[in-house]
Amino acid sequence: MSRKILVVGAGQSGLQLALGLQSHGYEVTLMSNRTADEIRSGRVMSTQCMFHTSLQHERDLQLNFWETQAPKIEGLGVSVAAPGSHDPGPTQRAIDWVGKLDGIAQSVDQRVKMAGWMETFAQRGGQLVIHGAAVSDLDYFARTYDLVLVSAGKGELVSMFGRDASRSPYTEPQRALAVAYVHGLGPRPEHPDFEAVRCNIVPGVGELFVMPTLTTSGRADILFWEGVPGGPVDAFKGVKDPSEHLALTLELMEKFLPWEYARATKVELTDANGTLAGRYAPTVRNPIGRLPSGGAVLGVADVVVANDPITGQGSNSASKCAAAYLSSIVEHGDKPFDEEWMQSTFDRYWDTAQHVTKWTNTMLQAPPEHVLNLLGAAGQLQPAADRFANGFNDPADFENFFYEPAKTEAYLASLTQ
Ligand SMILES: Cc1cc2nc3c(=O)[nH]c(=O)nc-3n(C[C@H](O)[C@H](O)[C@H](O)COP(=O)(O)OP(=O)(O)OC[C@H]3O[C@@H](n4cnc5c(N)ncnc54)[C@H](O)[C@@H]3O)c2cc1C
C-alpha cells in the first residue's frame, strides 16, 4: 500500500514536494488556501530569482515548464553608491561591475509557476483540497496520514513551530520591502547583450534589485527596493494605489540610483496586482510542529528558515529543502516518520541552509571594510566578481573568502600574484 502524505501550502516548496512525491508513487494530498486561478490573477508574491542548483532540482523532476520562455540571466552585478554623494547633487557610483554566472538564473513569476504546477498536480491525479488549514484541521488530519508536511510559508501556521533564538539574531524586520513588476525597462548600457540581476547598494539607505522575469503578460522586469527601516526608502507603508507605488519607486531611483533610473523612464506596471510591500523578521524555527493532541508535523522551507530576501535565496532554499526532504522520505522506505527522522531530515537541510542564513544576516549589516575592499577589487578583478556572483548559487563558498578579513585578503592576493 502506498504511503499517504499531506502537504499543507502550495508554494515553491510544497508544490515541488507534492509533485516529486507523486512521481515516486506516494498518495499525496495538497492543501492550498487559494485556487490556481486565484493565484494567477492575484498579487505578486516575490521576485523569485533562482540560480543553477535550485533550477536543476526542478529540471530533475521535469518541472521546468517555463525554461525556454523565461529570460536567461547570465550575470549578477553589484553597484555601490558613493556614500553621501546624493546629498546634495546626483549620486556617484563608487563600485560597478558584473560577474558571470556559471549556470543561468531565472525568475518565473510565482503566479505563473504555482498556478501551473497546481494544475499539473491535479491533472496527474493528485488530491487538491482548497482550504486554508487551521491547526485544528491538522490535528484531525494528522491521524489519517503517514506524514504531514507544513509548507505554508510565513503564514499563521508558523505558530506551531517554536522560534530558535540561537539561530535567529533579529527580532524585528531589517528591511522594508517594495516590489514593482514593469514592462518597458531598457537594458543596462554596460551589457546590452546579456541579462543580469543588478544589486544596487545605497549605504545606510537600502538596496535596489533589478531583475528580468517571466510574468503573466510575458517578459518583464522587477524593481525591488529594500529600505532600511525608518530611512528614506521605508516609505511604502500607506501606499495603496499601484501607480503611486511605481511613482515612488522611480522617485527613489532618480534620487539614489540615477544610473538605474535612466533606463526606467518609460516603464509601466505589468498589471494592477504587480506591486507588493511588506516586511518580516528573519526567523529560524524548530522543525517539528506540535499539534494540540500531541502529534508532530514537519516544517518545510520558509516555515522553518525564513531569511530576508536581500540575498534572493528563499525560493532557492525552498527548492533545495524540497529536494532534500524528498530524498529523505524516499530513502526512509516503509519505516515510520517519527520525530527522530523529522529532526535528522531537517538537520540534513540545515547543512546547506545555515550558510544561506549566515550570509543573508551578514548582508543586512553595514559592510565592513574588508567586504568593501572585496567588492571594490572585483571591479578590476573579474574572477572575484564571478566568484561573488556564483556565491548566490552556493552561499557555502562565502566561508572561504568573505567573512574573515584574513581570508578575503589572502583570496585577493592570490588573484594578483
Ligand atoms: C519581496 C520578496 C522578494 C523575494 N525575492 C526572492 C528572490 O529573488 N529569490 C528567492 O529565491 N527568493 C525570494 N523571495 C523569497 C521566496 O519568495 C520565498 O522564500 C519562497 O517563496 C518560500 O517558499 P515556501 O514554499 O516556503 O513558501 P511560499 O512560497 O510562501 O508558499 C506558501 C503557500 O502556502 C499557502 N498557505 C499559507 N497558509 C496556508 C494555510 N493555512 N493553508 C493552506 N495554504 C496556506 C500560501 O498562500 C502560499 O501559497 C522573496 C520574498 C519576498 C517577500
The ligand as an SDF file (V2000), in Angstrom:
LIG
                    3D

 53 58  0  0  0  0  0  0  0  0999 V2000
    9.5920   40.7420   -1.7630 C   0  0  0  0  0  0  0  0  0  0  0  0
   10.2170   39.3730   -1.8340 C   0  0  0  0  0  0  0  0  0  0  0  0
   11.1900   39.1000   -2.7770 C   0  0  0  0  0  0  0  0  0  0  0  0
   11.7800   37.8360   -2.8400 C   0  0  0  0  0  0  0  0  0  0  0  0
   12.7300   37.5820   -3.7910 N   0  0  0  0  0  0  0  0  0  0  0  0
   13.2940   36.3570   -3.8670 C   0  0  0  0  0  0  0  0  0  0  0  0
   14.2730   36.0540   -4.8760 C   0  0  0  0  0  0  0  0  0  0  0  0
   14.6070   36.8790   -5.7430 O   0  0  0  0  0  0  0  0  0  0  0  0
   14.8180   34.8200   -4.8850 N   0  0  0  0  0  0  0  0  0  0  0  0
   14.4550   33.8740   -3.9840 C   0  0  0  0  0  0  0  0  0  0  0  0
   14.9680   32.7570   -4.0520 O   0  0  0  0  0  0  0  0  0  0  0  0
   13.5300   34.1260   -3.0370 N   0  0  0  0  0  0  0  0  0  0  0  0
   12.9470   35.3400   -2.9580 C   0  0  0  0  0  0  0  0  0  0  0  0
   11.9960   35.5910   -2.0120 N   0  0  0  0  0  0  0  0  0  0  0  0
   11.6380   34.5430   -1.0440 C   0  0  0  0  0  0  0  0  0  0  0  0
   10.7250   33.4880   -1.6350 C   0  0  0  0  0  0  0  0  0  0  0  0
    9.6410   34.0530   -2.3120 O   0  0  0  0  0  0  0  0  0  0  0  0
   10.2000   32.5910   -0.5130 C   0  0  0  0  0  0  0  0  0  0  0  0
   11.2260   32.2940    0.3880 O   0  0  0  0  0  0  0  0  0  0  0  0
    9.6570   31.2950   -1.0770 C   0  0  0  0  0  0  0  0  0  0  0  0
    8.5310   31.5500   -1.8680 O   0  0  0  0  0  0  0  0  0  0  0  0
    9.2960   30.3600    0.0600 C   0  0  0  0  0  0  0  0  0  0  0  0
    8.6860   29.2100   -0.4230 O   0  0  0  0  0  0  0  0  0  0  0  0
    7.7360   28.3520    0.5020 P   0  0  0  0  0  0  0  0  0  0  0  0
    7.3060   27.2060   -0.2920 O   0  0  0  0  0  0  0  0  0  0  0  0
    8.4050   28.1140    1.8130 O   0  0  0  0  0  0  0  0  0  0  0  0
    6.5080   29.3170    0.8790 O   0  0  0  0  0  0  0  0  0  0  0  0
    5.5430   30.1880   -0.0240 P   0  0  0  0  0  0  0  0  0  0  0  0
    6.0910   30.3810   -1.3810 O   0  0  0  0  0  0  0  0  0  0  0  0
    5.2180   31.3800    0.7980 O   0  0  0  0  0  0  0  0  0  0  0  0
    4.2480   29.2710   -0.1600 O   0  0  0  0  0  0  0  0  0  0  0  0
    3.3910   29.0330    0.8990 C   0  0  0  0  0  0  0  0  0  0  0  0
    1.9760   28.7790    0.3690 C   0  0  0  0  0  0  0  0  0  0  0  0
    1.1410   28.3090    1.4120 O   0  0  0  0  0  0  0  0  0  0  0  0
   -0.0960   28.9950    1.3750 C   0  0  0  0  0  0  0  0  0  0  0  0
   -0.6620   28.9880    2.7160 N   0  0  0  0  0  0  0  0  0  0  0  0
   -0.3610   29.7870    3.7610 C   0  0  0  0  0  0  0  0  0  0  0  0
   -1.0800   29.4520    4.8500 N   0  0  0  0  0  0  0  0  0  0  0  0
   -1.8610   28.4120    4.4790 C   0  0  0  0  0  0  0  0  0  0  0  0
   -2.8080   27.6180    5.1660 C   0  0  0  0  0  0  0  0  0  0  0  0
   -3.0900   27.8430    6.4480 N   0  0  0  0  0  0  0  0  0  0  0  0
   -3.4410   26.6170    4.4940 N   0  0  0  0  0  0  0  0  0  0  0  0
   -3.1470   26.3820    3.1900 C   0  0  0  0  0  0  0  0  0  0  0  0
   -2.2430   27.0950    2.4950 N   0  0  0  0  0  0  0  0  0  0  0  0
   -1.6090   28.0970    3.1400 C   0  0  0  0  0  0  0  0  0  0  0  0
    0.2740   30.3740    0.8550 C   0  0  0  0  0  0  0  0  0  0  0  0
   -0.8340   31.0320    0.2730 O   0  0  0  0  0  0  0  0  0  0  0  0
    1.3200   30.0260   -0.1890 C   0  0  0  0  0  0  0  0  0  0  0  0
    0.7270   29.7310   -1.4260 O   0  0  0  0  0  0  0  0  0  0  0  0
   11.3800   36.8400   -1.9240 C   0  0  0  0  0  0  0  0  0  0  0  0
   10.3880   37.1060   -0.9800 C   0  0  0  0  0  0  0  0  0  0  0  0
    9.7980   38.3600   -0.9190 C   0  0  0  0  0  0  0  0  0  0  0  0
    8.7400   38.6390    0.1020 C   0  0  0  0  0  0  0  0  0  0  0  0
  1  2  1  0
  2  3  1  0
  2 52  2  0
  3  4  2  0
  4  5  1  0
  4 50  1  0
  5  6  2  0
  6  7  1  0
  6 13  1  0
  7  8  2  0
  7  9  1  0
  9 10  1  0
 10 11  2  0
 10 12  1  0
 12 13  2  0
 13 14  1  0
 14 15  1  0
 14 50  1  0
 15 16  1  0
 16 17  1  0
 16 18  1  0
 18 19  1  0
 18 20  1  0
 20 21  1  0
 20 22  1  0
 22 23  1  0
 23 24  1  0
 24 25  2  0
 24 26  1  0
 24 27  1  0
 27 28  1  0
 28 29  2  0
 28 30  1  0
 28 31  1  0
 31 32  1  0
 32 33  1  0
 33 34  1  0
 33 48  1  0
 34 35  1  0
 35 36  1  0
 35 46  1  0
 36 37  1  0
 36 45  1  0
 37 38  2  0
 38 39  1  0
 39 40  1  0
 39 45  2  0
 40 41  1  0
 40 42  2  0
 42 43  1  0
 43 44  2  0
 44 45  1  0
 46 47  1  0
 46 48  1  0
 48 49  1  0
 50 51  2  0
 51 52  1  0
 52 53  1  0
M  END
$$$$
